[in-house]
Amino acid sequence: MSTNRLLLLTPDFHPNVGGVARYLERLADHFADRITVVTSVQQVAVFPYKVIQTDLLFKTLWPHWMKSIFLLFQKRNEYD
């Protein structure tokens, strides 16, 4: 089994309802021993993996998604 450190950056995760949120939760469950999830969704559940809640988008600056790119750049050496 691979020991790669994985990072899942998503604005759509549990407890959101819908196909993408459910799919990503199941994906994270499968890789629970080596994944960290970063999401803008307020978490109410406990997961067997690390979940970081933070804003992923700038509210006033454009492009809004650039905040996620900055986050990925900061974490680039922590994950494979």
CORLINCOR-V855278 format. One record per backbone hydrogen bond with DSSP energy under -0.5 kcal/mol. NH is the residue of the N-H (numbers start at 0). CO is the residue of the C=O. Records with the same first field share a line. If there is no record, write none. Layout:
NH=CO ; CO
This chain:
5=3 ; 33
7=35
8=6
9=7 ; 37
12=10
15=12
21=17
22=18
23=19
24=20
25=21
26=22
27=23
28=24
29=25
30=26
31=28
33=30
34=30
35=5
36=49
37=7
38=36 ; 51
39=9
49=34
51=36
52=50
53=38 ; 51
57=63
65=62
66=63
67=55 ; 64
68=64
69=65
70=66
71=67
72=68
73=69
74=70
75=71 ; 72
77=74
78=74
79=4
